[in-house]
């Protein structure tokens, strides 16, 4: 059986990774001059509290080739066949660096095989990508069969989310300063998704928090289309920036309106949360297209 590895931007619970034997390489971030990720961790509640109450603004980095190589060299001590599912190349250079490292490790260890896939996904959208791979592996599918299916269906992994504070999107270059200022005053909540190239795109805006949450479900119903009847057993993943009640509200709306029953809810980790900020609600599911 092949080993599945990924990175910390999946925002999957540790319990999930352990239960399903999924390896994860941490992507570090810097807060107040301190680097967190590999050897030091910060509780996610404290992370969001620092952003909310003290206005702390973390910065993130990508996995460099040396770190990636070191990680793969550790994994191949026990697993000689690896499927690595990487953070979207449209949002980070981590995918390219993991590819470089995989090539180097395979050259030095010809009996090993490492396949690196670009998930074109982020947060629990990447987590859903991993979940599909886990399910196929556990059903007895080979590495090639699993990788082939993921490549063919990558554009069916749909992401949609809304943020509570436009300032964090302004810092990331997603909206202008004027848009952030005016939008905050008018309680404008942008709707965003991850497009076919794995890039973050603003697709609309609504006024008011409750309407933005309902709009997430509207978008999901539209994007699922015919799959809604065909895949009632599919999982829906929801991540949140320390806003569990709102995530549960979205889940309950999906249950009531769309009749789906299988959900995984988790917090958005610091690497993604550094850009999306507190209060973000993100929804991930299999649709007809992105």
N, C-alpha and C positions, 0 to 999 in steps of 0.2 A: 504493500500500500504506500502511495506517495505521501510526502509531507506537504501540507499547505502552510505557507507563510504569508504575512502581509505586513502592514505598518500601523502605527498607533492612530492614524487618522480615520480608521474604521469606526471609532467610538463604540466598539463592541464591549460589553461587560467582560471583565477578567474571567468571571465564572464561565462565560460562553467559550472563551478561547481555551481555557483549561479543559472543559468538558469535551470539546471537539478536537483537542490536540492540534490547535492552530498556533503557530509561532508568530510573534509580532516584534518588529524592530521599532524602537521609539524614535519619533521625530521630535527634536528638542525645541525649546522656546526659552526666551530670556525675559525675566521680570526683575526689575530693580537691580540689574547687573548680575543676577544669579541665573545660571543655566540649569534648566530642569529637563528631565527626560530619561536619560540612561541611568545615571547613578543617584539622582535625587528626584523625588516626586513631590508635587504640591497637591493637597486635597482639592478636588474640583470645586467644592463649596467655598473654600477659602479663596481660590482663584477668582471666582466670580464676585465674591465679596470685596476683594481688593479692587476689582474693576469698577464696581458700583459705588462703594463708599469712599474710596480714596482716589478714584480716577486713574488707577494704574494702567499703563498701556504696554502690554507685552509685545515682543517681536518674535518671529519664528524663523527657523532655518530649514534646510533640506538635509537629507541623509547624504553625506559625501561618499565618494567611491571607496575610500579606505574603510569607513565604517561599514559600508555595505559588504565589502569583501570579508571583513572580520566576522560579520554576522553569518554569512553563508558558510564560512570555514568552520564555524562552531556547529551549525546545523548538520553539515555533512559527516560529522563524527558519528552520528547515529542514523541519519537518513540520507541515502545516496540519490534519491529522486525527489526533486522539489518543484512545486508550482507556487510561484510568488505572485501575489495579486497586489499591484502597486497603486498608490495614490495618483489621481489624474495628472497626466503630463500637461494639461492645460492650466494647472494651478501650481505646479512645483516641478523642479528638475529631478526629483527623487527617482522617478521611473527610469530616466536615462542613466542615472548613476547606478541603479540596481542592475540594469542591463550590462553595463560595463563590468561591474563586479562579477556577475554571473559568468561572463565570457572568460574572465581571468581565472576564476576558480576552476572552470571546466578544462581550461588549457593545462592547469597544474595538476588536476585530478581527472584524467580522462575517463575513469569509471563512474563519474558522477554526471547527473543531468539536471540542469536548472532551467526551467521555462519561466520567463517573466512576462506577465500580461499587464497591459495598461487598462486599468478599470474604467478610465474616463469618468471616475466617480469620486465622491468625497463624503466624509462623515459616514452615517449609517447607510448611505447609498453604496459606498464601498463595502460596508458591512454586509449588505444584502448580496452583493457580488460574491463575497466570501461564503455566505450562507448557502448559496446555490452550489458552489464548488464543494462544500462540505457534504451537502446532501448527495451529490453525484458520487463523490468518493466513497461515502458510506454505503451506497447502493451497489458498489463494486465496479464503477466505471474506472477506466484507466486515466492516466494523466492526459494522454492525447485526446481521449473522448471528452473529458471535462474541459480542457482548454479550448477544444474546437467549439463546444456548445457556447462557452462564454464569449468567444470571439464573434460568433454568429448572432448572439443575442444582446451584446453590450448596449445597443441603442434602445433596448426595451427597458433598461433600468432608469426609471423616471425619478427626478429630484424636483421638489418644489419647497420653497421656504419663505418665511417672512421674518423680518427683524424688528425689534422694538425700538432701537436707537440707530438712527441713520449715521451718527457720527463715526461709528466703526466702519461702515461702508465707505465713508469719505476718506478715512485714513488708508483704506486699501485701494483707493483709486476707482471705486465702483460708482460713486456719485460725486457731483461737484460740491464745493463748500456751500454755495448758494442753495442748492437742492437740499442739502442736509439741514441748513438753518431754517429755511422756509418750511420744509417738510416736518421738522420737529415742532415748530409752532402750530402747524395745522393738523397735527396728529396723523400725518400721512405715513402709511405703512407700505413699503415696497414689497412686491412679490418677485422672487428671483428663481431661476432654475439653472441647472448645469446642462449646457447644450451638447450638440453632437461631437464637438471637439473637446469636451470636458472642461469648458470655460464657464465662468460664472456670469450670468446675464440677467439684467433687470427686465422683467416681462410685463410689469404693470404696477399699479399702485391703488390702494384703497384708503379710505379714511376711517380710522378707528380700529382698535385691537380686535374686538369680537368679529367685526366684518372680515378682517384679514384672516382669521382662523377659519371662518366659514368658507372663504374663498379658496383656501387650500383644498378643502373637500370638493368644492365645485370643480377645481382643476383636475383633481384625481379622477372624478367621475368621467370627465371629458376625455382624459388621456387613456383611461382603461378601456373605454369603448367595449368592443365585443369580448375582450378578455375577462370582463366582469362576470359574465355567465360561465365562461370556460374554466376559470381558475379561482373558484371560491375558497380553495384550500391554501392559496398563496399567502405568504406572510407579508404584513405591512410593518415597516420599521419607522419609528418616530424618534427623533432626537430633539433635545431641548437645552437651552442655555439657562439652567437653574429656573425652569418654569414648568414644573411637573404638572400642576393643575391645568394649565393650558394644553399641554400634551395629552392629558387624559380627556380633556374636552374634545379635542380633535379625534381621538380614538373613539369616543362615544358617538360622535356625529357620523363617523364612518360606519360603525356598527349599525346605527339606526337607519341611515340613508342608503348604504350600499350592501348591508347584510354580511360584511366580512367579519371574521371572528379571530383571526390569528395575528397577534401583534407582539412586537418587541419594542419596548420604550427604554431609552437610556439617555444620560446627559451627554451633551456635546463636550468633548475633551478640550483641554487648553490649546492644543495646536490649531484646531478649527475655531474654537471660541475666541481666540485672540483676534480674529478677523470679523466674526459675526456678532460677538458681544452678548451680554446678558439678555435674556428674554427671547432669544431666537427660537422659533419652532420650525422644524424641518420634517418633511414627509417623503417617504421613499417606498416605491412599489413597482411592480411589473406592469407596463402599459403597452399599447400598440406601437408607440414610438415616443421619443423624447419630445 
